[in-house]
Structures are given as structure tokens and as C-alpha cells.
Amino acid sequence: MTTTDEPAESERPAATGTAVAQDDGTKRQFISWLTLAFMTTASVASLRPAPTMAIYGLAAIFLYLLPAIVFLLPTALVGAELASGWSGGIYRWVSEALGKPLGFLAVWCQFAMTIAYYPSLLAYVASTFAYVIDPSLAENGLYVAIVIVTVYWSGVWISSRGTKAIAGLSSFGLVVGTLVPGVLLVVLGLVFLGQGNPSAQPMSADHWLPPWTGLASLVLIVNNFLSYAGMEMNGVHVSSLREPKREYPKSMFLATGLVLLIFILPALAIAWVMPSDQLSLTAGLMQAFQAFFEHFSIGWMTRVVGVMLVCAALGGMLTWLSGPAKGLVLLSRQEGYLPPAFQKFNKAGSPTSIMVAQGVVTTLIGVLYAFSDSVSSSYWMFSVITVQIYLIAYLLMFVAVVRLRRTQPDVERGFRVPAVTWVAVVGFVASVAALVIGFVPPDQFAGQPLWRYLLIVGGGLLLLGIAIPAALLKYRKPSWVHPDHREPTAAP
């Protein structure tokens, strides 16, 4: 995700321990291209999408590589050029190129996608935690609904108190909940195969591509666009490289390779032990761990890994819970995009009013799980809505970079995308294709009513991604501009 409150360049830590004096007497801090690659990997890589792609077996490699080429790299390159030329994040980029209303739409979509994202994330948390207490609960809609509502509001309470410990949860979660379980899963899989056990899914060369049964056979690839979202986030650090034009592409190609490894290898490991027709999209990761641990007679490890994965997911949720909301509120105080009732901060500097409003919608979505016949189906639909809303912001970003090249060619950029029009067109077309394909139910949910799928996915996109921001723009008033634009600070 892109944030608008990145630290000033002089405030960033020097990962390489080097600095040079600038004209104003301050020291400019540099980071190495390797450091930037690792930072980018940490902001994107996750184990959560692994079960979704494990359904395809060996074809998961192709289905990860394709969006990496047509979406991951274009967003990283375009984000670097925009961030190195204009501070302020996606609102500034789109506003400079296409006007403030579309700039607001872009930043709104970055916020609105979290409304659908948190229920899907917490459904994963619920199904994972079920393997700590009772695996049969993993597909129990009522249990998942209770966890979504309880954990979300607990997160709001913690965030509203401005707990400083939240800042360290992201890096903790990367190690404890991503790297360690990911390496463990792959090692278990390799040992499993090394013992002569057959793979649960075919791994022969003729399964390199997914079986073609129409668009529905490729629909799950849409989830990869959400998996790769955020690649542009670290583009703001391009000016901290010594030689951006040479080092930034190297950094992004290395980060892309690392991200692909973290995504692909665990997905293959799951496919080695779990048949595709038995995989749950929310609990598939724990299904694989349980199968491996039981095979090696260390079943007690299932609960340990479950706790690790839950801690990582909750740490990520808390880290991001107030970020997009705070950015939207600060912008609205300056430009008057939100009614004053949603612009309030508490004494700890947390945007509680809009977080509560967001929580009401999240609660309603969570309750839907209680009436769902399939937790996996509901998880997938809300994941699609999340992707589609976020893709609107990316579509605007790809248009903005091309237009700014034409309208503001003299603005100094720390990095320029080679063949920018072609790169942006590839990213734009890929994003449109993903958005459209998202309306096609995947093969795995062929038994679900089509009208319900289209109503939820299409209705969610139209309401959250288009109708609400359009209404806010149409009915906003000059009085909505806050008299004091300054960012609130936490009380001592």
C-alpha cells in the first residue's frame, strides 16, 4: 500500500551507515540497492495467498510469473518515477496529472479497499486459529463471523490508544509469521518428497499451464494482483540511492525474484501434500502444516505454527489499521472531502471516528459469514472486491505517469521509467483484465448461485469504489475544510 506520511529524507535511517553533507548543511542518508530490495520484499511478501495458488499445483509458477511481469514490475517502476518527482503519495500524483477529484478517488480507493480487505484477512485468521483450538471450526461461518467482529474491534481499541508497540509488529510478523513458517513448510515438503512419497498433485511438465476450461479456470490469478499490491510503496526511497538510474532497476528485479520465491515455493509445498479438491482457501496453509506434521509424527507443532501465523496476520492488521484512514482524514481536513464528523482525532492522534464507521461496515460483512454456506467462497468474493477497488487507484496511477511526462517534462525525477508509455500501457491493460476477470466465478465455486456472486462483487465495487466517493465529491461543502490543517499529536 502507498502511504502519504513517509519520513523526510533526512529522517530516514542510513542502512549502509553512509551520509554526505547537503547544501543546507544537513546530512543526506544513503541506502544500498540491496537494502531497498529487502525492504520491498518485506512490504509485499506473504504466505496468505499460498493456498489460492496451490490449487493449480505446478501451474502456480506460471500464474505467479505472469502478473509479476505485467503488473508487479510496471507498478514498481512507475511508482519510483512518481515518488522521486512528487512527494505526497498517490493523491499528489493523480491530482497533478488528472485533477483533484480523481486524486481523491485514488486515495479513497486505497482506504476503501481495507473495508473489504479486513474481513477476508480476519477470515484467514479465524480459520488458522481454528487449528489451534478445533480444526472443524475452520469452515464454520458463525465462528468466523465472531472472530472477525471481535478481533477487528479489539484492533480499533488498541490503535485508538496510540500504542507505540504496534510499530514493531510489522518486522516481527515478517520473521515469525512469514519467513520461519515459509522455510519450514518448504523444508518439510522437500523431505516429504525425498522420502519417496508421491506428490498429491501432478508435478510433471505437462502441468506447467493450468487446464483451460474458459475464463473461470484463470480467475484465481486475480488474487495475485492483491498479493503484489504495495510494490510501489518503497519508490519514495529512490532518492536515497547513490545511483538511482542504475541501482533502482537492480533492486526491483531482485525484490521481484525474492517475492516470487516466497510466494511460489510454499504454494508448491502445499500442493505436494494436499489434493486441490480438499484445499480450503482460508485454512489451506494450516491443512498442509497439519498433514506434514502428522506424517512426521509431530502433530503438536500444528498449534505452534498456527499461533505464529495468527500473530503475524494480527500484527499486519494493527500496523495498517489506522494508516490509510489517517491519510484520508488528514487530506480531508485540508480539502474538505469528508464531513466534519469523520475528521475527528482522539487525544492519541488516532482517526477514531472514521475507524468506527469503517468498523460498522466490517461488522456487517463479518455477519454475512455467519449465513454463508462456504467460508472459502465468501473469502474469495471479498478478496476480489478488495482487488477491484485497489485496481482503480492503479489505473489512475498508470495514466498519471504518462500524462505528467507530457505536461510536466521538466520536473526533476530521481528515476525515469524507460519506454514509460509502453510500461504504463502494459500495467493498465493487465489491471483492466484483472478487474473484468474478477466478475467470473472460479471453477471451484461452480455450485454457487451466479447472481449472488455478481451482486456481492459488483455491488461492493460500485458502492465502495465509485458511488460513495462520487457522492462525497458532489455534496461536499466549503465548511468541511477544517480550520486547522495541522496533524494532531498525541497527548503527552
N, C-alpha and C positions, 0 to 999 in steps of 0.2 A: 504494500500500500504506500501511497505517496503522502508524506506529511508536509505541513506548511510551517512547522516550528523547528526546523533544523538549526543547530547551533551555528553561530557565526564562525567563519573560517578560522579566526584567531583563537576561538574557544575549543576547537577540536583537538583531541589528544594526538600527539605525534607518535604514531605507531612505530615509526622507524627511529625515533629519537633524534631526528634532524630538524633543523629550522634555519631560516635565513631572515635577515632584517629587511623590512619593507620600507617604503618611502616615508611612511608616517611614524616610523620608529618601533612599530610592533613587530613581533616575530611571526613569520609565515610558517606554518607547520606542514610538513610533507608526510604522506603515507606511501608505502610501496604498492606496486600494482598487485603483488601477491596478497597483501593485507586487504585491499579493496575486493579482490576476488573472494576471499574468505568471508568478508562482511556481507557481500551479496549472496553468497551461498547460504549463510545463516538466516538471511531475511526471507528466503524463498523455500528452502528445502523442508520437507515434512514427510512423515510416514503415513499420515492420514489418508492420502489418496491411493495408497498401495492396493487395497482390496478391489477398488474400482477397476484398475487396470489388470489385476491378477486374473480376472475373469477371462481375459483374452489369452492368457498363457504367454507363449513366446512372442506373439504378436504385440505384446505390451511394449517391446523395444521400438517397433515401428511407430506405434501410437504415441510414444513419448517424443521420438525424434522429430516427427512431422510438425507438431505445434511448436517445438523448440526452434525449428528453422524459420517457420513463417510467422511466429508470434513472439517467442521469448527474445530472440536476438533483435528484431526490429524495435520492440519496446525498450530494450536496454540502450540501444544506440540513440534512438530518438529522445529518450529521457535524458541522456547525457548532454546532448546538444542544447536542449531547452533549459536544463538546470544550470548549465555553465554560462548561459546568456541572460537568463531572467530569474531572479530569486522570487520566492513566494509560492512555489508549487504550481499545481495544475490550474488553479484559478487564474493566476497571473498569465500563464502560458496561453490558455484559451482566450482569456479576455483581451490580451494584446493582439491576438490574431483574428478573433471572431466576435468580439464584443462581450460586455459584462454579463448579459443574460445567459449566454451559452457557457461562460466561465462559471456562473453559479450552477448551471445544470451539471457541469463536470464535477464540481466539488460536492454537490448534493448527492450525485450517484456514488461517490466514494463513501459518503456517510450512509446512504440508504441501503447499500449492499449489505451492510452489517446487520440490518434488521432481519434479513433472510439468512445471513451467514451464521449468526449466533445460534439459532435453533438447530441448524444442521451440525454445527460444531459440538453443541451440547448433546445432541442425539448420539454422536460418536462417543462422547464422554460417558454417557449413560450406558451404552452397550459395552464399552470397555470395562467400566466399573462393575458391570454385571458379572464378569468373570472373576471378580474378587469376592463377591458375595453369593451369587447364584446365576450360572450361565443361562438358565432358562428364561431369565428376565430380559435378555438382550433384544428379543423381538416382542416384548410386552409393551404395547402402546401406552398404557396407563402409567407404568413405571417410568418410561422415557419422558412422558409429559411432566411428571412430578419432578424428575431430576432437572429438566430444562428450566422450569419455573423457579425451583428452589435455588439452583446454582446461579442463575442469572441475577436474581435479586440480591443474593449474597454478594455477588461481584459488584453490583451497583453500590451496596453499602460499604464495601471495602474501598472502592475507588473514591467514593464521596468523602472519605476521611483523609484522602491525600497521603496514603501510606507510602513512605519512601521505599520500603522494601520491594514494592512492585517493580521498580526499575531494574532490579537484578534478576527477576524471574525469567526474562527472555533468554539470557545466556545460559542460565541454569537449565531451562527447559530444553535448549538445543542439545546440551550434552547428555543430560539424564534421560530425556524423553525422546530423543531422535537418534543421536549418534550411537549411544550404547545399545539400545534395543535394535537399531537397524543393523549394526555389525553382528550382534548376537543372532539375529534372525538369519542373516546370510550364512554365517558360520555353521549354524545348526543345519541349514539346508544343504550346504556342501558336504558336511559329514554324513547326513542322511543319504545323499546320492552316492557318496563314496563307499558306503556300506553295501551298495548293490541294490538298494531299494528303488523301485521304478517311480518315475515322476507321475503325480496324479493327473497332470495334463501333458499332452504331447509336446515334445521339445525338438522334433525333427524339423529339417529345413523347409519342408512344405507347409509348415505352420507359421512361417515368418509373417505372413499377412493374415488379417482376420478374415474369417469366412464371409463372403459377400451375400447378404440377404436383403439388400436395399439400404437406404439411409439409416434404418434402425440399427443395423449392425455396427455402425460407427458412432452412434450417439454418445456413448460413454467417453469418447475423446473430448467432448466439450468440457468435462470436468478438469481436464489438463490446463485449460486456459485459466481457470481459477487457481490451479496449483502453481502456475507460473506468474500469476499477478504479483506485482511488487518488485519485479526485476529492475524497474526504472528507479526505484526508491533511492539507491545509492549513487545515482547520477549526480547528485548535488556535491559529491566528493571529488568530481573530476578535476576541479581546480586545485585539489591538494596533491595531485600527481606532478612529478617533475616534468615529464614529457607526455602530456595528455594524449596527443595525437597518436603516439606510438604505444603508450602503455595501456590506455583505456581499452582498446580492442583486445589486447592480450589478456587483460583482466577479465573481460566479459566472456571470452572464449573459454578460459579456464573455469570460470564460475559456471558456465553452461555445462561443461563436462562434469564437474563435481555434482551439480544439481541432478543431472541425468543419472549418474551413478547412484545417488541417494534415492532417486525415485524408482529406477529400473530394477536394481538388484533385489530389494525387499519384495517387489511385486513378483519377480520370478520365484523367489524363495517360497512365497505363499502358494504360487501355482504348483510348485513341486510337491506340496503336501496336501493341498485342498482341491478337490474337483470343482469346476466352475459352477455346477448346478447346486452346490452346497454352500457357496460363499455368501455371506451377508455383507452388504456394502458398509454397514456401520461396525459390525463386530468381526469382520474378516481377518483383521490383524490378530485379534485375540484367538480366533479359531485356529490360525496357523501356529501361534505360540503354544496353545494347548496341545495340538496334535504332535508337535515336535517334543515338547516336554514329557508327554505321556509315552512317546516312543522311546525316549531315553530314560524313562523311569524317574523323572524329577518333576512330577506334576505340581509340587508346591511352588515352583518357580513361576507358574502362571499368575498367581496372585501378586507376586513381587513385580513382575513386568507390568501387570495391569495398573498397579499404583504408580509406577514410573510414567506410563503413558498418560494417565489421568492428570498427574501433576504438571506434565509438560503442556497439555492442552489447556488446563486452567491458568497456568502462568501466561500462556499466549493470549488467552481471553482477557485477563486482567490488564496485561500490558497495553492492549489495543482498545479496551472498553471505552475509555474517555477520550482517546486521541482524536479520531475522526469527528466526534461530537464537539469537542473543544474547538477544533479548527473551524467547523461550520459556525459555531456561535460567535467566535471572535470576528469572523468575516461579516456575519450578520449585524453585529454591533456597529461595524463601520459603514455597511452599505444598506442596512435595513431590510434584509431578506426574510427574516423571521419576526413574528410578532414579539413584543417585549416580554411576554410571559415565558417564552422559550429561550430568552437571552440571559437568564439568571445564573450566577455562580454562587456557590456557598462560601463559607469562610476559608475552606481549604483550597479554593480556586478550582473546584470541580463543577462542570456544567450539569448540575443535578436535574434541572427542570426538563431539559431535552432528553436526558438519560431515562428519566421516569416515563416520558411519553414513548420513547423507544421501547421501554420495558413493557408497557401495556400491550403494544403490538406483538412483541416477542412472546408474551404470555398467551395471547390469543392463538398464535401459531403453535406454541407448545401444546396447548389444549387439543389442537387438531390431532396430535399424535395419539391421544387417548382414544380417539374414534377411528384410528387408521387400522386397516386390515394388515398392512405391511409397513414396518418401521423403515425397511430399506427403500421402499417406494417413496415414502414421504421424505426421507433423507435426500433421495435423488432429486425430487421435484424442487425442494428448497435450495439445493445446491445449484440447480440450473437457473433459478431466479437470481441467485447471487451473482452467477457468472454474467447473465444477460444485463443486469443493471450496471455492473462494473465495466462491461464492454462498451457501454455508451460513452463513458469517460475516455476510454482508449481510442474510440473512433474520433472523438473531438481532438485528442492529442495528436493523432496522425495527421489530421487536416491542418492543425495549428502549425506544425513544424514546417510544412511546405509553404503555407501562406506567409509565415514570418521570414522565410528565406527570400521571398519576393518583396514583401512590404518593408522589412527592416534588415536589409542585407548588410548594413554597416555596423550593426550591433556586434560587439566583440564576443565571440564564443570560445570557450576553452577547448571545445571539441566540435568538429563538423562531421556530420554523417556523410560518408562517400555515397554518391548517387542517391541523395536523400529522397527524391521523388519516388524512385523505384522501391526503396526500402519502406517508405510510408505506404505506398500502394499495396505492397505485399502484406504488411501488417493490417491495413484497413480491410482488404478483401478477406483475409483469414478471420478477422473479428466478425465481419458480417456473416460469413459462412457459419461460424460457431454459434452466432446469435440465432440464425434461422434453423440450424440443425437441432438446437435445443428444444424446438417445438415438436420434434419427432420422438415419441416414446421409444426407449430402447427395447431390444428383443426380450430382455429379462423381465419386462413388465407387460408382456403382450396380453396378459389376462386382466389388466386393469382397464376400467372404462376410459375410452379416449376423451370423451367430453370433460370428464373430471380433471384429467391431466392438463388439457388445454386451458380449462377455466382457471386452474390454480397457477400454472406457469404464465399464461398470457395475462391473466388478471393481476398477478403480482408484479409483472414487468410494467404494465400500463399504469397501475396505481402508484407504485413506489418510485418507478423510474421516470415517469412522464407527467401523470396527472397532478400529483402533489407539487412538484417544483413549478409546473405551469401555473397552478392556482396561486402559489406564493408570489410569483413574479407579477401576475395580473392584479392581485389585490393588495400588494404591499403599499405602505403609506410613508410619506416623509417622516412622520412621527416615530416610525420604527427604528430610525437611526438612533443609536444610544448616545447620550450627551457626552459620555466619557468612553473613548475608544480604547483606553489602555487596558492591557491584560491584567486581570486581578491577581493578586499574590496571596499566598496562604498566610493566615494569621500566625504571628509568632507564638 
